[in-house]
Amino acid sequence: MDFIAPRLLLLTRLGWFHLDRPVFVPAGARCRTEADALVVELPDGRRLSYPGSVCR
């Protein structure tokens, strides 16, 4: 799943992907899930990674 945050968000999960802890995502940041992490690409180009897992 890939999306751009429309405003400041507090995420605990993204679809089937559950984060190990809540994460603030700023407006305009692009988010996507990888095998074991949520990757947040900030508008200034920095990439942040937060651990989690897929739960079905």
N, CA, C and O of each residue as an XYZ file, in Angstrom:
224
protein
N       0.844     -1.165      0.000
C       0.000      0.000      0.000
C       0.895      1.235      0.000
O       1.903      1.280      0.705
N       0.528      2.209     -0.775
C       1.304      3.436     -0.923
C       0.325      4.604     -0.888
O      -0.660      4.601     -1.626
N       0.579      5.604     -0.043
C      -0.301      6.774     -0.012
C       0.465      7.999      0.467
O       1.549      7.888      1.040
N      -0.113      9.163      0.224
C       0.441     10.432      0.704
C      -0.488     10.959      1.788
O      -1.696     11.069      1.580
N       0.076     11.283      2.938
C      -0.717     11.769      4.067
C      -1.308     13.140      3.750
O      -0.563     14.070      3.442
N      -2.634     13.283      3.819
C      -3.261     14.567      3.510
C      -3.092     15.597      4.628
O      -3.217     16.799      4.395
N      -2.809     15.123      5.837
C      -2.626     15.973      7.022
C      -1.821     15.162      8.043
O      -1.513     13.996      7.800
N      -1.486     15.763      9.166
C      -0.772     15.039     10.216
C      -1.624     13.852     10.671
O      -2.787     14.022     11.037
N      -1.042     12.656     10.646
C      -1.755     11.440     11.029
C      -1.013     10.718     12.142
O       0.214     10.783     12.224
N      -1.756     10.033     12.996
C      -1.180      9.128     13.977
C      -1.586      7.729     13.539
O      -2.761      7.370     13.612
N      -0.623      6.940     13.085
C      -0.906      5.599     12.571
C      -0.559      4.525     13.586
O       0.478      4.588     14.246
N      -1.436      3.541     13.702
C      -1.143      2.325     14.466
C      -1.149      1.125     13.531
O      -0.568      0.082     13.835
N      -1.811      1.284     12.390
C      -1.827      0.239     11.368
C      -2.095      0.880     10.019
O      -2.597      2.002      9.940
N      -1.761      0.168      8.973
C      -1.997      0.621      7.607
C      -2.478     -0.599      6.838
O      -1.679     -1.430      6.405
N      -3.785     -0.699      6.675
C      -4.348     -1.908      6.075
C      -4.078     -3.098      6.973
O      -4.454     -3.091      8.145
N      -3.427     -4.124      6.435
C      -3.089     -5.331      7.196
C      -1.793     -5.178      7.984
O      -1.443     -6.058      8.771
N      -1.077     -4.075      7.785
C       0.214     -3.874      8.430
C       0.029     -3.173      9.779
O      -0.510     -2.069      9.843
N       0.478     -3.824     10.852
C       0.363     -3.285     12.208
C       1.735     -2.832     12.698
O       2.702     -3.594     12.673
N       1.801     -1.593     13.138
C       3.059     -1.031     13.641
C       3.313     -1.488     15.076
O       2.373     -1.720     15.837
N       4.596     -1.615     15.440
C       4.954     -1.998     16.803
C       4.577     -0.913     17.807
O       4.292     -1.210     18.967
N       4.577      0.345     17.363
C       4.164      1.477     18.207
C       3.545      2.539     17.305
O       3.832      2.566     16.108
N       2.698      3.417     17.853
C       2.092      4.477     17.045
C       3.151      5.406     16.450
O       4.190      5.654     17.062
N       2.871      5.915     15.249
C       3.812      6.776     14.516
C       3.069      8.000     13.997
O       2.013      7.873     13.377
N       3.626      9.201     14.253
C       3.096     10.424     13.649
C       3.669     10.552     12.246
O       4.878     10.436     12.048
N       2.796     10.792     11.274
C       3.210     10.988      9.881
C       2.789     12.394      9.481
O       1.599     12.709      9.516
N       3.745     13.258      9.097
C       3.399     14.639      8.745
C       2.675     14.745      7.400
O       2.767     13.854      6.556
N       1.963     15.840      7.226
C       1.252     16.100      5.968
C       2.243     16.124      4.811
O       3.332     16.687      4.924
N       1.853     15.505      3.698
C       2.683     15.489      2.504
C       3.697     14.366      2.441
O       4.378     14.207      1.428
N       3.811     13.579      3.510
C       4.756     12.461      3.519
C       4.170     11.279      2.751
O       2.972     11.008      2.831
N       5.026     10.580      2.008
C       4.609      9.385      1.277
C       4.912      8.171      2.146
O       6.022      8.030      2.659
N       3.930      7.301      2.311
C       4.072      6.112      3.160
C       3.895      4.859      2.324
O       3.069      4.812      1.412
N       4.691      3.837      2.651
C       4.513      2.534      2.023
C       5.003      1.471      2.986
O       5.807      1.748      3.876
N       4.516      0.258      2.803
C       4.951     -0.842      3.655
C       5.941     -1.713      2.896
O       5.837     -1.904      1.685
N       6.894     -2.230      3.642
C       7.825     -3.227      3.132
C       7.599     -4.474      3.969
O       6.648     -4.518      4.749
N       8.432     -5.474      3.834
C       8.225     -6.752      4.503
C       8.032     -6.612      6.013
O       7.139     -7.243      6.579
N       8.842     -5.808      6.661
C       8.768     -5.712      8.119
C       8.851     -4.279      8.631
O       9.241     -4.057      9.777
N       8.489     -3.301      7.795
C       8.579     -1.906      8.215
C       7.653     -1.001      7.414
O       7.312     -1.286      6.266
N       7.259      0.093      8.048
C       6.582      1.187      7.366
C       7.672      2.184      6.988
O       8.439      2.618      7.848
N       7.747      2.544      5.727
C       8.734      3.517      5.259
C       8.004      4.827      4.988
O       7.034      4.867      4.231
N       8.489      5.906      5.622
C       7.905      7.230      5.457
C       8.935      8.100      4.753
O      10.032      8.314      5.268
N       8.576      8.604      3.567
C       9.446      9.504      2.817
C       8.920     10.923      3.026
O       7.825     11.259      2.576
N       9.708     11.749      3.711
C       9.310     13.114      4.029
C       9.480     14.017      2.808
O      10.268     13.706      1.915
N       8.743     15.141      2.761
C       8.859     16.051      1.621
C      10.282     16.572      1.381
O      10.618     16.937      0.255
N      11.120     16.612      2.424
C      12.492     17.096      2.251
C      13.458     16.012      1.774
O      14.656     16.260      1.641
N      12.932     14.800      1.513
C      13.749     13.726      0.966
C      14.230     12.689      1.968
O      14.715     11.630      1.570
N      14.106     12.971      3.257
C      14.529     11.981      4.260
C      13.589     10.787      4.261
O      12.396     10.919      3.989
N      14.152      9.600      4.575
C      13.363      8.365      4.673
C      13.475      7.824      6.084
O      14.576      7.669      6.613
N      12.338      7.537      6.692
C      12.295      6.989      8.038
C      11.627      5.623      7.973
O      10.716      5.409      7.174
N      12.081      4.699      8.815
C      11.558      3.342      8.810
C      11.089      2.977     10.222
O      11.790      3.231     11.201
N       9.891      2.377     10.317
C       9.314      2.000     11.605
C       8.925      0.528     11.559
O       8.248      0.106     10.622
N       9.340     -0.270     12.558
C       9.074     -1.704     12.535
C       7.590     -2.030     12.738
O       6.838     -1.287     13.369
N       7.217     -3.167     12.175
C       5.858     -3.673     12.300
C       5.763     -5.027     11.635
O       6.773     -5.617     11.253
N       4.535     -5.519     11.499
C       4.348     -6.827     10.880
C       2.969     -6.894     10.217
O       2.061     -6.130     10.546
N       2.842     -7.822      9.283
C       1.577     -8.037      8.595
C       0.760     -9.033      9.417
O       1.238    -10.115      9.757
N      -0.480     -8.649      9.732
C      -1.387     -9.512     10.490
C      -2.621     -9.770      9.645
O      -3.252     -8.837      9.150
N      -2.956    -11.024      9.485
C      -4.152    -11.378      8.701
C      -5.065    -12.225      9.503
O      -6.123    -12.624      9.018
